[in-house]
Amino acid sequence: MTVPNIPDTQESYKSCTRIVAGTIGNLTADQELALKELWIKTLSHITSTATAPIKVTNDQVHADSLTAAGIAADQPEAVAKWYADNKTKVDDIKYQTVADKLYLDGKQHPVIPGSFKPLFGDDPSSRHFGNTFWKACTLHSNPDSYLLSFLRATSWNVNAAFDKIVLSVNWRASQAIDKLMWDGELAQNNKLMEEGLSIKVGQDRLDFPIILVRVRLNVARERGEGTVERFAAYALERAATIARDHGERAMLLYDFSGFKLDNIDTAFIKTLVTMINETYPQTLSATVMFVNSWLFTGVWKLVRSWLDPVIAKRTFIAKDIEQLSAFVDRSQIMVDMGGELKYSYSFDYPTKEDNAQMFDVEGRQQAEDALKEAVAAFEQETSAWASGSGAKSYNAKSRLDAAASFSDAALRLDPYIRARFVSERSSK
């Protein structure tokens, strides 16, 4: 098939028009055929791996210390002993998590349930490919969108897109991304969360939410081992979750104001870039670096070499407020960056009340059963459509209804299986 040109992101922002080519309802005949072929390969892989669970290793996205020690929050005696034995470590800002801070401040009642239960009966120590795949699809309004994101990222090469999906899902399973989001901010470095290294603030010219990374707050020597990988994975999964309700895109804006030698952290940048390339290839509408520093020149030469070519075409440098305003209206740019948005970040610590539905076992089971039924219905409709059996077409009402049921079930289940973000708590 003919490979289309990559849409011009800069022109999209200039005209304030979202790029819809290659999305649901905007596919060429060749692109729809590619989507069908990819579904056939993916569903076949789900079937062939049904008896081969993927072991959770956390070798890249390291678990927090309590989880690594095999201690759950609902084991008060074990928790108390662990904190007594590790007082020096949890007092150190390099290692102290939000959960540690709450415990040391005397707030020792569980904020989330102590025992984590993966979806669809998976064991906490392993995940099935199919279960993890469908969980990843819940980040989209339609499971087709998940596959289309990899097709667009690979210029509609079905085999390449399939390989990326397998790599991404296996990574999600082995690194227990579902558990990471269950824990939420509790497992993150307290200093990074208190200061707001990565925050949701404002919207870009395409009305996509902005995830702002304030680079000056990132100092490598102030972080312990494993902190950067865990934070990067959480920040990107959070961005994808936030984007779900906003056209499935978000802008990543790096603010390099006050950038110093201490802030040069190639390990963090490479971790972030690798995760974006391999697991979140279409989550970001654009990546904009707001920078006017000679220090950044050397860093950028290195970073640019790591970027996937498709993602590189959506990555821009804005040297001043005028250039930045091509992507973000000044009313949505914070005052300390030269804009007009008066916004002050504060970290509201999570409470049990924020995550009340996570404690509702019966409600969780009902919502999970509904998603399981929706998965089965969508899978059946998609298998018939992709294989060409029957009189199904892409716009067949039964398949559209199945996709809508999947989306509704996913949104209903969401508050039962992950802790709320600070942006969700503060917006109440």
C-alpha positions in Angstrom: 0.0 0.0 0.0 1.1 3.6 -0.5 2.6 5.1 2.6 1.0 8.6 3.3 3.0 11.6 4.3 3.1 12.3 8.0 0.6 15.1 8.8 2.1 18.6 9.4 1.7 19.2 13.1 2.9 22.8 13.0 0.4 23.6 10.3 -2.3 22.0 12.4 -1.5 24.3 15.3 -1.3 27.3 13.0 -4.8 26.7 11.6 -6.1 25.4 15.0 -7.4 22.3 13.3 -6.9 18.9 14.7 -5.3 16.2 12.5 -8.0 13.5 11.9 -6.4 11.6 9.0 -6.0 8.0 10.0 -8.4 8.1 12.9 -11.8 6.4 13.3 -14.2 7.7 10.7 -11.3 9.1 8.6 -9.7 6.0 7.1 -8.9 5.3 3.5 -9.7 1.9 2.1 -6.1 0.8 2.4 -5.9 2.0 6.0 -9.1 0.1 6.9 -7.6 -3.0 5.4 -4.5 -2.5 7.5 -6.6 -2.2 10.6 -8.4 -5.4 9.8 -5.1 -7.2 9.2 -3.7 -5.9 12.5 -6.8 -7.0 14.4 -6.5 -10.5 12.9 -2.9 -10.8 14.0 -3.6 -9.3 17.5 -6.6 -11.6 18.2 -4.6 -14.6 17.1 -1.8 -13.7 19.4 -4.2 -13.3 22.3 -5.5 -16.8 21.6 -2.0 -18.3 21.2 -0.7 -16.8 24.5 -3.8 -17.7 26.6 -1.9 -20.3 28.5 1.4 -18.5 28.8 1.2 -15.7 31.4 3.9 -13.0 31.5 5.9 -12.8 34.7 5.9 -9.5 36.6 9.6 -8.6 37.0 9.5 -4.8 37.7 13.1 -4.8 36.3 12.6 -1.5 34.5 9.8 0.2 36.5 10.9 -0.7 40.0 8.2 -1.2 42.6 8.2 1.0 45.7 10.1 -0.4 48.7 7.0 -1.7 50.6 5.7 -3.6 47.5 9.2 -4.9 46.8 9.3 -6.2 50.3 6.0 -8.0 49.8 4.2 -5.9 52.5 0.6 -4.7 51.9 -0.9 -1.6 53.6 -3.4 -3.7 55.4 -0.7 -5.5 57.4 -0.1 -2.9 60.1 2.4 -4.8 62.2 4.5 -5.7 59.2 4.3 -2.1 58.0 5.3 -0.7 61.4 8.3 -3.0 61.6 9.4 -2.2 58.1 9.3 1.6 58.8 11.2 1.0 62.1 13.9 -1.0 60.3 14.2 1.5 57.4 13.9 4.9 59.2 17.1 6.3 57.7 16.0 5.5 54.2 12.4 6.9 54.4 13.7 10.1 56.0 15.9 10.7 52.9 14.2 12.8 50.3 15.8 10.7 47.6 13.8 7.7 48.6 10.8 9.0 50.6 7.5 8.3 48.8 4.1 10.0 49.4 3.0 7.0 51.3 6.2 7.3 53.5 5.4 10.9 54.2 1.8 10.2 55.3 3.0 7.4 57.6 5.7 9.5 59.2 3.1 12.3 59.7 0.9 9.9 61.7 -1.6 9.4 58.9 -1.4 5.6 59.0 -4.9 4.7 57.8 -4.8 3.1 54.3 -5.6 5.5 51.5 -6.2 2.6 49.1 -7.0 -1.0 49.8 -4.0 -3.0 50.9 -4.4 -5.9 48.5 -4.1 -5.4 44.8 -6.2 -7.5 42.5 -5.4 -7.5 38.8 -8.3 -7.6 36.2 -9.9 -10.7 34.9 -8.5 -13.1 37.5 -4.8 -12.6 36.8 -2.4 -13.5 39.6 -0.5 -10.5 41.1 2.8 -12.1 40.1 1.9 -12.5 36.4 -0.4 -11.1 33.6 -1.9 -12.6 30.5 -1.2 -10.8 27.2 -4.9 -10.6 26.4 -6.0 -9.2 29.7 -3.2 -6.6 29.6 -4.1 -5.7 26.0 -7.7 -5.0 26.8 -6.7 -3.0 29.9 -4.5 -0.8 27.6 -7.5 -0.4 25.3 -9.5 1.2 28.2 -7.3 4.3 27.6 -9.2 4.9 24.4 -12.8 5.6 23.5 -12.7 2.7 21.1 -10.3 -0.3 21.0 -9.7 0.5 17.3 -8.0 3.7 18.4 -5.3 1.7 20.3 -4.4 -0.3 17.2 -4.6 2.8 14.9 -2.1 4.6 17.1 0.5 2.0 16.3 -0.4 1.9 12.6 0.1 5.7 12.3 3.3 5.5 14.3 4.7 2.9 11.8 3.4 4.6 8.6 0.7 1.8 8.3 3.1 -1.1 8.3 1.0 -3.9 9.8 3.9 -6.1 10.8 5.8 -3.3 12.4 2.7 -2.1 14.2 2.0 -5.6 15.5 5.6 -5.9 16.8 5.2 -2.6 18.6 1.9 -3.7 20.2 3.4 -7.0 21.5 6.4 -5.1 22.8 4.2 -2.5 24.5 1.7 -5.0 26.0 4.5 -7.3 27.3 6.2 -4.2 28.9 2.9 -3.2 30.6 2.5 -6.7 31.9 6.0 -7.3 33.1 6.3 -3.9 34.7 2.8 -4.1 36.4 1.6 -0.8 35.1 -1.9 -1.6 36.5 -0.4 -1.9 40.0 1.5 1.4 39.4 -1.8 3.2 38.7 -3.5 1.4 41.6 -1.0 2.9 44.0 -1.0 6.2 42.2 0.9 9.0 43.8 1.5 7.0 47.0 4.3 5.1 45.3 5.9 8.3 43.9 8.8 10.4 45.3 7.3 12.8 47.7 9.5 15.7 46.8 8.7 15.4 43.1 5.0 15.3 43.8 5.1 18.2 46.4 7.0 20.5 44.0 5.1 19.5 40.9 7.7 18.3 38.5 5.0 17.3 36.0 1.6 18.9 36.3 -1.6 19.3 34.2 -2.3 22.9 33.5 -4.1 24.7 30.7 -4.9 23.7 27.1 -3.1 24.1 23.8 -4.5 25.7 20.7 -6.1 22.4 19.7 -7.9 22.2 23.1 -5.7 19.3 24.2 -4.6 19.3 27.9 -1.1 20.4 28.6 1.2 18.3 30.7 3.9 20.7 31.9 7.3 19.4 33.0 9.2 22.0 35.0 12.8 20.9 34.3 14.4 23.1 37.0 12.7 20.9 39.7 14.5 17.8 38.5 17.8 17.3 40.2 19.3 13.8 39.6 21.3 13.7 42.8 18.1 14.2 44.8 16.6 10.9 43.6 17.2 7.4 44.7 17.5 4.3 42.5 14.4 3.4 40.6 12.7 6.7 41.2 13.1 8.1 37.7 11.7 5.0 35.9 8.7 4.7 38.2 7.9 8.5 37.9 8.3 8.5 34.1 6.0 5.5 33.7 3.4 7.0 36.0 3.5 10.4 34.4 3.0 9.0 30.9 0.2 6.6 31.9 -1.4 9.5 33.7 -1.1 11.7 30.6 -2.8 9.0 28.5 -5.6 8.7 31.1 -6.1 12.4 31.1 -6.0 12.5 27.3 -8.7 9.9 27.0 -11.4 12.4 27.6 -9.8 15.1 25.4 -9.5 13.5 21.9 -6.9 11.0 23.2 -4.1 13.5 22.9 -2.1 15.8 25.3 0.7 18.3 24.7 3.9 17.7 26.5 5.5 21.1 27.3 9.0 21.2 28.9 9.7 24.5 30.7 13.5 25.0 30.8 13.3 28.3 32.7 16.1 28.4 35.2 17.8 25.4 33.6 21.2 24.7 35.2 23.9 22.0 35.1 22.2 20.2 38.0 19.1 19.7 35.8 21.0 17.9 33.1 19.6 14.4 33.5 20.1 12.2 30.4 18.9 9.1 32.3 15.5 10.6 32.9 15.2 12.0 29.4 16.2 8.7 27.8 13.8 6.8 30.0 10.9 9.1 29.0 11.8 9.1 25.3 12.0 5.3 25.2 8.7 4.9 26.8 7.1 7.4 24.5 8.6 5.7 21.4 7.6 2.2 22.4 4.4 2.5 24.4 2.8 5.9 23.9 3.6 6.7 20.2 0.5 8.7 19.5 -0.5 10.0 23.0 1.2 13.4 22.5 -0.2 15.9 20.0 3.2 17.7 20.2 6.2 18.0 22.4 7.3 21.6 22.9 10.5 22.6 24.6 10.4 26.2 25.9 14.1 26.9 26.2 16.7 29.7 25.6 19.8 28.2 27.1 23.2 27.4 25.7 23.3 24.4 28.1 20.4 22.8 26.3 22.2 22.7 22.9 24.4 19.8 23.7 21.6 17.9 25.5 19.3 18.4 22.5 21.8 16.9 20.0 21.8 13.8 22.2 18.0 13.7 22.7 17.2 14.2 19.1 19.1 11.0 18.2 16.8 9.0 20.5 13.5 10.2 19.0 11.4 8.0 16.7 11.2 9.8 13.3 7.4 10.2 13.5 7.6 11.6 17.0 10.5 13.8 16.0 8.3 15.6 13.5 6.0 16.5 16.4 8.8 17.9 18.5 9.5 21.6 18.5 11.7 24.2 20.3 10.2 27.5 21.3 12.9 30.0 22.3 10.6 32.8 23.5 7.0 33.5 24.4 6.2 34.5 20.8 7.2 31.1 19.5 5.5 29.3 22.3 2.2 31.1 21.6 2.1 29.5 18.2 1.1 26.3 20.1 -0.5 27.7 23.3 -2.5 30.8 23.6 -1.0 33.3 26.2 -4.1 32.9 28.3 -3.1 29.3 28.9 0.6 29.9 29.6 1.6 30.4 33.2 2.6 33.9 34.3 6.1 32.7 35.4 6.7 31.6 31.8 5.6 35.0 30.4 2.0 34.2 29.9 -1.3 35.3 31.5 -2.5 32.2 33.3 -2.5 32.8 37.1 -2.0 29.3 38.5 -0.3 28.1 41.6 0.3 24.4 42.1 -0.2 22.7 45.4 -0.1 19.1 46.2 -3.2 17.9 48.1 -2.3 14.7 49.8 -4.6 11.8 48.9 -7.2 10.5 51.4 -9.3 7.4 51.7 -12.4 9.4 50.8 -10.8 10.4 47.4 -10.5 6.7 46.6 -13.7 5.4 48.2 -14.8 3.3 45.3 -11.5 1.3 45.4 -12.8 -0.1 48.7 -16.1 -1.2 47.2 -15.4 -4.9 46.4 -18.9 -5.7 45.2 -19.1 -2.6 43.0 -15.7 -3.4 41.5 -16.8 -6.9 40.6 -20.0 -5.8 38.9 -18.0 -3.2 36.9 -15.3 -5.7 36.0 -17.9 -8.3 34.9 -19.5 -5.6 32.7 -16.2 -4.9 31.0 -15.5 -8.6 30.5 -18.9 -8.9 28.7 -18.1 -5.9 26.6 -14.7 -7.3 25.6 -16.3 -10.6 24.5 -18.9 -8.8 22.5 -16.4 -6.5 20.8 -14.0 -9.3 20.1 -16.7 -11.3 18.5 -17.9 -8.4 16.3 -14.3 -7.5 15.3 -13.4 -11.1 14.5 -16.3 -11.3 12.1 -15.7 -7.9 10.6 -11.9 -8.4 10.1 -12.2 -11.8 8.6 -14.9 -10.7 6.2 -17.4 -13.3 7.3 -21.0 -12.2 7.1 -22.2 -8.8 5.8 -20.3 -6.7 8.4 -18.7 -3.4 7.5 -16.7 -0.9 9.4 -19.8 1.2 10.1 -21.9 -1.8 11.1 -24.2 -0.7 14.0 -23.6 -3.8 16.0 -19.8 -3.2 16.0 -20.2 0.4 16.8 -22.6 -0.5 19.7 -20.0 -3.0 21.0 -17.3 -0.3 21.0 -19.6 2.1 22.8 -20.4 -0.6 25.4 -16.7 -1.2 25.9 -16.1 2.5 26.4 -18.9 2.9 28.9 -17.8 -0.2 30.8 -14.2 1.0 30.9 -15.2 4.4 32.3 -17.5 2.8 34.9 -14.6 0.5 36.1 -12.0 3.2 36.2 -12.6 4.6 39.8 -12.4 1.1 41.2 -9.0 0.2 39.9 -6.8 3.3 40.2 -6.1 6.0 42.7 -7.3 9.5 41.8 -4.7 12.1 40.5 -4.0 15.4 42.3 -5.7 17.2 39.4 -8.8 15.2 39.9 -8.8 15.8 43.7 -8.1 19.5 43.5 -10.9 20.0 40.8 -13.6 18.8 43.2 
